[in-house]
Amino acid sequence: KGIDQYVELDTEEARLLYAKPLHVIEGPLMDGMNIVGDLFGAGKMFLPQVIKSARVMKKAVSVLIPFMEAEKEKAMKEAMARGEVASPEDMYNGTFVIATVKGDVHDIGKNIVAVVLGCNNYRVIDLGVMCSADKILEACIQHKANIVGLSGLITPSLDEMIDVVSKLQKNGFSIPCLIGGATTSKMHTAVKLAPRYKSPVIHVLDASRSVTVVSSLLDKSTARDDYIQDIADEYEQLREEHYAGQEERKSLTIDAARQKHFRIDFVKNPPAPKPRVLGVTKLVDYPLEKLVPYIDWNPFFQTWQLRGKYPNRGYPKIFNDATVGEEAKKLFHDAQEMMNDIIKNKRIHANGILAMYPCNSVGDDIELYSDDDHRSDATCIGKLHTLRQQVEKDDEDAVYYAMSDFIAPKSTGIKDYIGMFAVTSGLGVEELIKQYKAELDDYKVIMLEALADRFAEAFAEAIHAECRKDYWGFAVDESLDYEDLLKIKYDGIRPAPGYPSQPDHTEKGAMWKIMNADEVDIRLSESFAMMPAASVSGLIFAHRESTYFAVGKINKDQVESYAQRKGMEFPVAEKWLRPILAYEADHD
């Protein structure tokens, strides 16, 4: 149950019963964690319970450490004399180095994997976030890693993973490499990563699978070779499917796709009216209590790997699920307690920035102006560059979208407008995490990260609603409930760089330059990840005919055009767009 109320007293009692403090760890503590690991692996125990159990384990070990340090040298000599261990590390099932790659700041999934593996007697070396390839390789050498794990959430992290795997091969490593995170996939791992490294590179879908994969890779029997061969065969098949799909896929030239762009009659269906507030509005220390009604709890339960079965999928139906319902209720109760404490005591803070400008489209780009009445090169304060669908569609009359289609062309003389925003609820989170880690409370660490993410997404929903009804005012009479917001029943869209309608993260750089989001303490990493991690940004299109779409794969002719329009070297543009390229590009 993970109850830690009396852990210090219980641990001290156990210490007095055993000849050595180490025996308490090797005996009852590891016995307990082995049971936890087995139950979790069998689906009879859930992630929140595992994290709580790990908290008890850590706190118990912290009680024993001072006594262990005093006996360490003596115990090691005795153990070596018995031929049991050569070093303290040999008491573990293996050493696992894990890191979020360079430029990426998201680590909640990585943290969960670290705790789950720790519960199964693996020594976990967590390097944190924004780790360079060199740092990861050095840690593998220093800690004599048996396996290395790479994590990433944003698409530029995929390229960083290629860099790490390539350097593992170049430097003669032979340890397996595990890949995980929201942006990763089995297909990408099979096609882009596995061929670059002679040892296994394996995609792991979530934390619950990590123990099985790690134990299989460290198995000393012939079962290990069979497992690795099965993965290799599966990935070879995926590569064949990938390249066969590329041969079958047909695309339009970018010029032909532009001829079939989505057409809005801006005379009959004019753009939204001029915003009430043009320019920048800063929302500093935004009240967290105002965000609570906008929270979507479904991703929260997904973070904790609690999933109800039909008809009890999703919040709040998950509470009725026969298998996970009770644990979901306990988790939600803990979340409410922490959330109320955060709000009452202002433990974290939320800042946001909203900006609205006159604009018009010019081809596939959107020009923003400082002067509503004089829209020219002289008043252009920046451009947003969009990408257009190119993969051929079955319907000959199909349109090929780019986000610029939703903005009135400059040539029409019709005035149009666009909004952009960045919000964070991560201010103060890092300091609070340090406190919880010092208290050996992984449960609170992961709970805080999960809640901060929920607040950030809620902030994006709230600022969009306020924009529609107040700051812009194109939907003053809007009256939508929580379910309506989730179903996007409002006019307009809020796409974000890095997502299907605009897969290029570098466009965040243009947004930041225009609205100066740094002034509200929201920054960008070298890979354009937002910092703090619990941050969200996006563009606001108001036209009721604007819609979400996926750009899909694009060809070299569009990359060349895009690079030229952005003033970017072609290889650089190709690097940032690599995940959506319809052709193979060199990786240097």
C-alpha positions as CSV (number, residue, x, y, z in Angstrom):
1,K,0.0,0.0,0.0
2,G,3.0,2.3,0.2
3,I,2.3,3.6,3.7
4,D,5.4,5.4,4.9
5,Q,4.1,6.8,8.2
6,Y,6.1,4.5,10.4
7,V,8.9,3.5,8.0
8,E,11.7,4.9,10.2
9,L,10.6,3.0,13.3
10,D,10.0,-0.2,11.3
11,T,13.4,0.0,9.6
12,E,15.2,0.6,12.9
13,E,13.4,-2.4,14.4
14,A,14.4,-4.6,11.4
15,R,18.0,-3.3,11.7
16,L,18.2,-4.6,15.3
17,L,16.9,-8.0,14.2
18,Y,19.5,-8.5,11.5
19,A,23.3,-8.9,11.8
20,K,24.0,-6.2,9.3
21,P,22.0,-3.2,7.9
22,L,22.7,-4.6,4.4
23,H,20.8,-7.7,5.3
24,V,17.7,-5.7,5.8
25,I,17.9,-4.4,2.2
26,E,18.9,-7.8,0.8
27,G,16.2,-9.5,2.9
28,P,12.8,-8.0,3.7
29,L,13.1,-4.8,1.6
30,M,14.1,-6.5,-1.6
31,D,11.7,-9.4,-1.0
32,G,8.9,-6.8,-0.7
33,M,10.1,-4.9,-3.8
34,N,10.3,-8.2,-5.8
35,I,6.7,-8.9,-4.9
36,V,5.8,-5.4,-6.0
37,G,7.7,-5.9,-9.3
38,D,6.1,-9.3,-10.0
39,L,2.6,-8.0,-9.2
40,F,3.1,-4.9,-11.5
41,G,4.4,-7.1,-14.3
42,A,1.4,-9.4,-13.9
43,G,-1.0,-6.4,-14.0
44,K,-2.2,-7.0,-10.5
45,M,-0.6,-3.8,-9.1
46,F,-0.8,-0.3,-10.6
47,L,1.8,2.4,-11.2
48,P,0.7,4.7,-8.3
49,Q,1.0,1.8,-5.9
50,V,4.5,0.9,-7.3
51,I,5.7,4.5,-6.9
52,K,4.4,4.7,-3.4
53,S,6.1,1.4,-2.6
54,A,9.4,2.8,-4.0
55,R,9.0,5.8,-1.7
56,V,8.9,3.4,1.3
57,M,11.9,1.6,0.0
58,K,14.0,4.7,-0.5
59,K,13.1,6.1,2.9
60,A,13.9,2.8,4.6
61,V,17.3,2.7,2.8
62,S,18.0,6.3,3.9
63,V,17.6,5.2,7.5
64,L,20.1,2.3,7.0
65,I,22.7,4.3,4.9
66,P,24.6,5.8,7.9
67,F,25.0,2.4,9.5
68,M,26.0,0.8,6.2
69,E,28.6,3.4,5.5
70,A,30.2,2.5,8.8
71,E,30.3,-1.1,7.9
72,K,30.9,-0.7,4.2
73,E,34.6,-1.6,4.0
74,K,34.2,-4.5,6.4
75,A,31.1,-5.9,4.7
76,M,32.8,-5.6,1.3
77,K,35.8,-7.6,2.4
78,E,33.6,-10.3,3.9
79,A,31.5,-10.5,0.8
80,M,34.5,-10.7,-1.5
81,A,36.0,-13.4,0.7
82,R,32.9,-15.4,0.2
83,G,33.0,-14.8,-3.5
84,E,29.6,-13.2,-3.5
85,V,30.3,-9.8,-4.9
86,A,33.2,-7.8,-6.3
87,S,31.6,-4.4,-5.8
88,P,28.4,-2.9,-4.3
89,E,27.0,-2.6,-7.9
90,D,27.1,-6.4,-8.2
91,M,24.2,-6.6,-5.7
92,Y,21.9,-5.2,-8.4
93,N,20.4,-7.0,-11.4
94,G,22.2,-4.5,-13.6
95,T,23.0,-0.8,-14.1
96,F,20.8,1.3,-16.3
97,V,21.8,4.8,-17.4
98,I,18.8,6.9,-18.5
99,A,18.6,10.4,-19.9
100,T,16.4,12.9,-21.7
101,V,18.4,13.9,-24.8
102,K,19.9,17.3,-25.6
103,G,17.5,20.2,-26.1
104,D,14.6,18.4,-24.5
105,V,13.3,19.2,-21.0
106,H,10.5,16.7,-20.5
107,D,11.2,13.9,-18.0
108,I,8.0,12.7,-16.4
109,G,8.0,9.4,-18.4
110,K,11.7,8.9,-17.8
111,N,11.2,9.4,-14.0
112,I,8.5,6.8,-14.0
113,V,10.8,4.3,-15.8
114,A,13.6,5.0,-13.4
115,V,11.4,4.3,-10.4
116,V,9.9,1.1,-11.9
117,L,13.3,-0.3,-12.7
118,G,14.6,0.6,-9.3
119,C,11.7,-1.3,-7.8
120,N,13.0,-4.4,-9.6
121,N,16.5,-4.1,-8.2
122,Y,18.2,-2.3,-11.1
123,R,20.7,0.4,-10.3
124,V,19.4,3.4,-12.1
125,I,21.7,6.4,-13.0
126,D,19.3,9.2,-14.0
127,L,21.2,11.9,-15.8
128,G,18.3,14.3,-16.0
129,V,17.3,16.4,-19.0
130,M,19.0,18.1,-21.9
131,C,21.9,15.6,-21.9
132,S,24.4,15.7,-24.7
133,A,25.6,12.5,-26.4
134,D,29.0,12.9,-24.8
135,K,27.6,13.2,-21.3
136,I,25.5,10.1,-21.9
137,L,28.5,8.1,-23.2
138,E,30.7,9.3,-20.3
139,A,28.1,8.2,-17.8
140,C,27.9,4.7,-19.4
141,I,31.6,4.3,-19.0
142,Q,31.8,5.7,-15.5
143,H,29.0,3.6,-14.1
144,K,29.7,0.5,-16.2
145,A,26.2,0.6,-17.6
146,N,24.6,-2.6,-18.8
147,I,21.9,-0.7,-20.7
148,V,21.3,2.9,-21.7
149,G,17.9,4.5,-22.1
150,L,17.1,7.6,-24.2
151,S,14.0,9.7,-23.7
152,G,12.4,12.6,-25.7
153,L,9.1,14.3,-26.2
154,I,9.7,16.8,-29.0
155,T,10.4,15.7,-32.6
156,P,14.0,17.3,-32.7
157,S,14.8,14.7,-30.0
158,L,14.6,12.0,-32.7
159,D,17.6,13.5,-34.4
160,E,19.5,13.8,-31.1
161,M,18.8,10.1,-30.6
162,I,20.4,9.3,-33.9
163,D,23.4,11.2,-32.8
164,V,23.7,9.3,-29.5
165,V,23.2,5.9,-31.2
166,S,25.8,6.8,-33.9
167,K,28.3,7.8,-31.3
168,L,27.7,4.5,-29.3
169,Q,28.7,2.7,-32.5
170,K,31.6,4.9,-33.3
171,N,33.1,4.6,-29.8
172,G,32.8,0.8,-29.7
173,F,30.0,0.3,-27.2
174,S,28.1,-2.9,-27.2
175,I,25.4,-2.3,-24.5
176,P,21.7,-2.3,-25.6
177,C,19.9,1.0,-26.1
178,L,16.3,1.5,-25.2
179,I,14.2,4.3,-26.8
180,G,11.1,5.9,-25.3
181,G,9.0,9.1,-25.1
182,A,6.0,10.6,-26.7
183,T,7.7,11.5,-30.0
184,T,9.3,8.1,-30.5
185,S,7.9,5.0,-32.3
186,K,8.8,1.5,-33.1
187,M,8.9,2.4,-36.8
188,H,11.3,5.3,-36.3
189,T,13.5,3.1,-34.0
190,A,13.6,0.3,-36.6
191,V,14.2,2.6,-39.6
192,K,16.4,5.4,-38.3
193,L,18.1,4.1,-35.1
194,A,18.6,0.3,-35.2
195,P,20.7,0.2,-38.4
196,R,23.2,2.6,-36.9
197,Y,24.3,0.4,-34.0
198,K,25.4,-3.2,-34.0
199,S,23.8,-3.9,-30.6
200,P,20.1,-3.9,-29.9
201,V,18.2,-0.7,-30.1
202,I,14.6,-1.3,-28.9
203,H,11.6,0.9,-28.6
204,V,9.7,0.7,-25.3
205,L,6.1,1.8,-25.3
206,D,5.7,2.7,-21.6
207,A,7.2,2.1,-18.2
208,S,5.2,-1.2,-17.6
209,R,7.1,-2.8,-20.5
210,S,10.6,-1.6,-19.4
211,V,11.2,-4.3,-16.8
212,T,10.4,-7.1,-19.3
213,V,12.7,-5.7,-21.9
214,V,15.6,-5.0,-19.5
215,S,15.3,-8.5,-17.9
216,S,15.2,-10.1,-21.3
217,L,18.3,-8.2,-22.5
218,L,20.2,-9.1,-19.3
219,D,19.1,-12.8,-19.2
220,K,22.2,-15.0,-19.2
221,S,20.5,-17.9,-20.9
222,T,20.0,-18.6,-24.6
223,A,16.6,-16.9,-24.2
224,R,18.4,-13.5,-24.5
225,D,19.7,-14.4,-28.0
226,D,16.2,-15.6,-29.0
227,Y,14.7,-12.3,-27.8
228,I,17.2,-10.1,-29.6
229,Q,16.8,-12.1,-32.8
230,D,13.0,-11.8,-32.6
231,I,13.3,-8.0,-32.2
232,A,15.8,-7.9,-35.1
233,D,13.4,-9.9,-37.3
234,E,10.5,-7.6,-36.4
235,Y,12.4,-4.5,-37.1
236,E,13.7,-5.8,-40.4
237,Q,10.1,-6.4,-41.4
238,L,9.1,-2.9,-40.3
239,R,12.0,-1.4,-42.5
240,E,10.8,-3.4,-45.5
241,E,7.2,-2.1,-45.0
242,H,8.5,1.5,-44.6
243,Y,10.5,1.5,-47.8
244,A,7.8,-0.3,-49.7
245,G,5.4,2.3,-48.5
246,Q,7.7,5.0,-49.7
247,E,7.8,3.5,-53.2
248,E,4.0,3.3,-53.3
249,R,3.4,6.8,-52.0
250,K,2.8,9.4,-54.6
251,S,3.1,13.1,-54.1
252,L,2.2,16.3,-56.0
253,T,4.9,18.8,-56.7
254,I,4.7,21.8,-54.3
255,D,3.5,24.0,-57.2
256,A,0.7,21.5,-58.1
257,A,-0.3,21.3,-54.4
258,R,-0.5,25.1,-54.2
259,Q,-2.8,25.2,-57.2
260,K,-5.1,22.9,-55.2
261,H,-5.0,25.0,-52.0
262,F,-8.0,25.3,-49.7
263,R,-10.1,28.3,-50.9
264,I,-12.1,30.6,-48.6
265,D,-14.3,33.2,-50.2
266,F,-13.3,36.0,-47.9
267,V,-15.9,38.4,-49.4
268,K,-18.8,36.1,-48.6
269,N,-17.2,34.8,-45.4
270,P,-15.0,37.6,-44.1
271,P,-12.4,37.3,-41.5
272,A,-13.2,37.8,-37.8
273,P,-13.5,41.5,-36.8
274,K,-10.5,43.5,-35.6
275,P,-9.4,42.4,-32.1
276,R,-10.4,44.7,-29.2
277,V,-6.8,44.5,-28.0
278,L,-4.0,44.5,-30.6
279,G,-0.4,43.9,-29.5
280,V,0.9,42.1,-26.4
281,T,-1.0,41.3,-23.2
282,K,1.0,39.8,-20.3
283,L,-0.7,37.6,-17.8
284,V,1.6,37.4,-14.9
285,D,0.9,35.2,-11.9
286,Y,-2.4,34.1,-13.4
287,P,-4.7,32.7,-10.7
288,L,-4.4,28.9,-10.7
289,E,-7.9,28.5,-9.3
290,K,-9.3,30.0,-12.5
291,L,-7.7,27.1,-14.5
292,V,-9.2,24.3,-12.5
293,P,-12.5,24.2,-14.5
294,Y,-10.5,23.9,-17.8
295,I,-8.5,20.8,-16.7
296,D,-8.8,17.8,-18.9
297,W,-8.1,14.9,-16.5
298,N,-7.9,12.1,-19.1
299,P,-4.2,12.6,-19.9
300,F,-3.5,12.7,-16.1
301,F,-4.7,9.1,-15.7
302,Q,-2.8,8.1,-18.9
303,T,0.4,9.4,-17.3
304,W,-0.2,7.1,-14.4
305,Q,-1.0,4.3,-16.8
306,L,-4.5,3.8,-15.4
307,R,-6.9,3.0,-18.3
308,G,-10.5,1.9,-17.9
309,K,-12.2,-0.5,-20.2
310,Y,-15.3,0.2,-22.3
311,P,-17.7,1.6,-21.2
312,N,-15.6,3.1,-18.4
313,R,-12.9,4.7,-20.5
314,G,-12.0,8.3,-19.6
315,Y,-12.7,10.6,-16.8
316,P,-14.9,10.4,-14.8
317,K,-16.2,7.0,-16.0
318,I,-12.8,5.5,-15.0
319,F,-13.9,5.5,-11.4
320,N,-16.6,2.9,-12.2
321,D,-14.1,0.5,-13.8
322,A,-13.9,-2.9,-12.0
323,T,-10.2,-3.2,-12.4
324,V,-8.7,0.3,-12.0
325,G,-11.6,2.2,-10.6
326,E,-10.6,2.1,-6.9
327,E,-7.0,3.0,-7.6
328,A,-8.1,5.8,-9.9
329,K,-10.2,7.3,-7.0
330,K,-7.3,7.1,-4.6
331,L,-5.0,8.8,-7.2
332,F,-7.5,11.5,-7.9
333,H,-8.0,12.1,-4.2
334,D,-4.2,12.6,-3.8
335,A,-4.1,14.9,-6.8
336,Q,-6.9,17.0,-5.4
337,E,-5.0,17.3,-2.1
338,M,-1.8,18.4,-3.8
339,M,-3.6,20.7,-6.2
340,N,-5.5,22.5,-3.3
341,D,-2.2,22.8,-1.4
342,I,-0.5,24.3,-4.5
343,I,-3.3,26.8,-5.0
344,K,-3.7,27.8,-1.4
345,N,0.0,28.2,-0.6
346,K,1.0,29.5,-4.1
347,R,3.7,26.8,-4.4
348,I,3.9,27.2,-8.2
349,H,3.0,30.1,-10.5
350,A,1.6,30.6,-13.9
351,N,2.6,33.2,-16.4
352,G,1.2,33.8,-19.9
353,I,1.5,36.1,-22.9
354,L,-1.1,36.8,-25.6
355,A,-0.4,38.8,-28.7
356,M,-2.6,39.7,-31.6
357,Y,-1.6,41.4,-34.8
358,P,-2.9,42.5,-38.2
359,C,-1.9,40.0,-40.8
360,N,-2.3,38.7,-44.4
361,S,-1.1,35.7,-46.3
362,V,1.4,35.8,-49.0
363,G,1.6,32.4,-50.7
364,D,2.3,29.9,-48.0
365,D,3.5,32.5,-45.5
366,I,1.7,34.9,-43.1
367,E,3.0,38.4,-42.7
368,L,2.3,40.2,-39.5
369,Y,2.2,44.0,-39.3
370,S,2.6,46.8,-36.7
371,D,0.2,49.1,-38.5
372,D,-3.4,47.9,-39.2
373,D,-3.9,50.5,-41.9
374,H,-0.6,50.3,-43.6
375,R,0.3,46.7,-44.5
376,S,3.6,46.7,-46.3
377,D,7.2,45.5,-46.1
378,A,7.9,48.6,-44.0
379,T,5.4,47.7,-41.3
380,C,6.0,43.9,-41.5
381,I,7.2,42.8,-38.0
382,G,7.7,39.1,-38.9
383,K,6.5,36.2,-40.9
384,L,5.1,32.8,-40.0
385,H,6.0,30.1,-42.5
386,T,3.6,27.3,-43.1
387,L,3.9,23.9,-44.7
388,R,1.5,22.4,-47.3
389,Q,0.2,18.9,-47.8
390,Q,1.8,17.1,-50.7
391,V,0.9,13.4,-50.5
392,E,-1.5,12.6,-53.3
393,K,-5.1,12.1,-52.2
394,D,-7.6,9.7,-53.8
395,D,-10.1,12.3,-54.6
396,E,-9.1,14.4,-57.7
397,D,-11.0,17.4,-56.2
398,A,-9.3,17.1,-52.8
399,V,-7.6,20.2,-51.4
400,Y,-4.1,20.4,-50.1
401,Y,-4.0,22.5,-46.9
402,A,-1.5,24.9,-45.4
403,M,-2.3,27.1,-42.4
404,S,-1.9,30.2,-44.6
405,D,-5.1,29.2,-46.4
406,F,-7.1,30.4,-43.4
407,I,-5.8,34.0,-43.7
408,A,-7.0,36.5,-46.2
409,P,-4.4,37.0,-49.0
410,K,-2.6,40.3,-49.0
411,S,-3.7,40.8,-52.7
412,T,-7.4,40.9,-51.7
413,G,-6.9,44.1,-49.6
414,I,-9.1,42.4,-46.9
415,K,-7.9,43.0,-43.4
416,D,-7.2,39.9,-41.3
417,Y,-5.7,39.2,-37.9
418,I,-3.9,36.4,-36.0
419,G,-3.2,35.6,-32.4
420,M,-0.4,33.8,-30.7
421,F,0.3,32.8,-27.1
422,A,2.6,31.1,-24.7
423,V,1.7,30.0,-21.2
424,T,3.4,28.1,-18.4
425,S,2.5,26.7,-15.0
426,G,6.0,25.5,-14.3
427,L,7.4,28.4,-12.4
428,G,8.5,27.1,-9.0
429,V,8.1,23.4,-10.0
430,E,11.9,22.8,-10.2
431,E,12.5,24.0,-6.7
432,L,9.6,22.0,-5.4
433,I,10.8,18.9,-7.1
434,K,14.3,19.3,-5.5
435,Q,12.5,19.4,-2.1
436,Y,10.5,16.3,-2.8
437,K,13.6,14.4,-4.1
438,A,15.4,15.4,-1.0
439,E,12.5,13.9,1.0
440,L,12.9,10.7,-1.2
441,D,9.3,11.1,-2.4
442,D,9.1,10.1,-6.1
443,Y,5.3,9.9,-5.8
444,K,5.1,13.6,-5.1
445,V,7.6,14.4,-7.8
446,I,5.6,12.6,-10.5
447,M,2.3,13.9,-9.1
448,L,3.6,17.5,-9.3
449,E,4.9,17.1,-12.8
450,A,1.6,15.6,-13.9
451,L,-0.4,18.4,-12.3
452,A,1.8,21.1,-13.7
453,D,1.2,19.7,-17.2
454,R,-2.5,19.7,-16.6
455,F,-2.5,23.3,-15.4
456,A,-0.5,24.3,-18.5
457,E,-2.9,22.7,-20.9
458,A,-5.8,24.2,-18.9
459,F,-4.1,27.6,-19.2
460,A,-4.0,27.3,-23.0
461,E,-7.7,26.4,-23.0
462,A,-8.5,29.3,-20.7
463,I,-6.5,31.9,-22.6
464,H,-8.0,30.8,-25.9
465,A,-11.5,31.2,-24.4
466,E,-10.7,34.6,-23.0
467,C,-9.3,35.6,-26.4
468,R,-12.4,34.5,-28.3
469,K,-14.8,36.2,-25.8
470,D,-12.8,39.2,-24.5
471,Y,-9.4,40.2,-25.9
472,W,-10.3,39.5,-29.5
473,G,-14.1,39.4,-29.0
474,F,-15.2,37.5,-32.1
475,A,-17.3,35.1,-30.0
476,V,-18.7,37.3,-27.2
477,D,-21.9,35.2,-26.9
478,E,-20.1,31.9,-26.7
479,S,-21.3,29.6,-24.0
480,L,-19.6,26.3,-24.0
481,D,-19.3,23.7,-21.3
482,Y,-16.3,21.5,-20.5
483,E,-17.3,18.8,-22.9
484,D,-17.9,21.3,-25.7
485,L,-14.4,22.6,-25.3
486,L,-12.9,19.1,-25.5
487,K,-14.9,18.5,-28.7
488,I,-13.6,21.9,-30.2
489,K,-17.1,23.3,-30.8
490,Y,-15.8,26.8,-30.9
491,D,-14.9,28.9,-34.0
492,G,-11.3,28.8,-35.0
493,I,-8.3,26.6,-34.1
494,R,-5.1,26.9,-32.1
495,P,-2.4,24.9,-33.8
496,A,1.1,24.8,-32.5
497,P,4.6,24.4,-34.0
498,G,5.7,20.8,-33.6
499,Y,2.2,19.4,-34.2
500,P,0.6,17.9,-37.3
501,S,-0.6,21.2,-38.9
502,Q,2.9,22.8,-38.5
503,P,5.5,20.1,-37.7
504,D,8.4,22.5,-37.7
505,H,9.5,23.5,-34.1
506,T,11.7,26.3,-35.4
507,E,8.6,28.4,-36.0
508,K,8.4,28.9,-32.2
509,G,11.5,31.0,-32.7
510,A,9.6,33.4,-34.9
511,M,6.7,33.5,-32.4
512,W,9.1,34.3,-29.5
513,K,10.8,37.0,-31.4
514,I,7.5,38.7,-32.3
515,M,5.8,38.5,-28.9
516,N,8.9,38.4,-26.6
517,A,7.7,35.4,-24.5
518,D,11.0,35.5,-22.5
519,E,9.6,38.5,-20.7
520,V,7.2,36.3,-18.9
521,D,9.9,33.7,-18.1
522,I,9.1,31.2,-20.9
523,R,12.2,30.4,-22.9
524,L,13.2,28.0,-25.7
525,S,16.0,25.4,-25.6
526,E,18.4,24.9,-28.5
527,S,15.9,22.3,-29.9
528,F,13.0,24.7,-29.3
529,A,11.6,22.9,-26.3
530,M,9.8,25.3,-24.0
531,M,11.1,25.9,-20.6
532,P,9.8,25.4,-18.0
533,A,8.6,22.0,-19.2
534,A,5.0,22.6,-18.2
535,S,4.5,25.1,-21.0
536,V,2.2,25.4,-24.0
537,S,2.2,27.7,-27.0
538,G,0.2,28.1,-30.2
539,L,-1.3,30.3,-32.9
540,I,-4.9,31.5,-32.9
541,F,-6.9,31.4,-36.1
542,A,-10.4,32.9,-35.9
543,H,-12.0,32.1,-39.2
544,R,-14.8,29.6,-38.8
545,E,-13.6,27.6,-41.9
546,S,-10.2,27.0,-40.4
547,T,-9.6,23.4,-39.5
548,Y,-7.0,21.1,-38.1
549,F,-5.1,18.9,-40.5
550,A,-1.9,16.9,-40.8
551,V,0.8,18.1,-43.2
552,G,2.1,14.6,-43.6
553,K,5.2,13.8,-45.7
554,I,6.8,16.5,-47.9
555,N,9.2,16.4,-50.8
556,K,12.5,18.1,-51.5
557,D,11.0,20.8,-53.7
558,Q,8.9,22.1,-50.7
559,V,11.9,21.8,-48.3
560,E,13.9,24.0,-50.8
561,S,11.2,26.5,-51.0
562,Y,10.7,26.5,-47.2
563,A,14.4,27.0,-46.6
564,Q,14.6,29.9,-49.0
565,R,11.6,31.6,-47.5
566,K,13.0,31.2,-44.0
567,G,16.5,32.4,-45.0
568,M,17.8,29.0,-43.8
569,E,20.5,26.8,-45.3
570,F,18.9,23.8,-47.0
571,P,20.7,21.1,-44.9
572,V,19.6,22.9,-41.7
573,A,16.0,23.0,-42.9
574,E,16.2,19.4,-43.9
575,K,17.5,18.5,-40.4
576,W,14.5,20.2,-38.6
577,L,12.0,18.7,-41.1
578,R,13.6,15.2,-41.1
579,P,10.6,13.5,-39.3
580,I,8.3,14.4,-42.2
581,L,10.5,14.0,-45.2
582,A,9.2,11.7,-47.9
583,Y,12.7,10.9,-49.0
584,E,15.9,9.7,-47.3
585,A,18.2,12.5,-46.2
586,D,21.8,12.2,-45.1
587,H,22.4,12.5,-41.3
588,D,25.8,14.1,-40.6
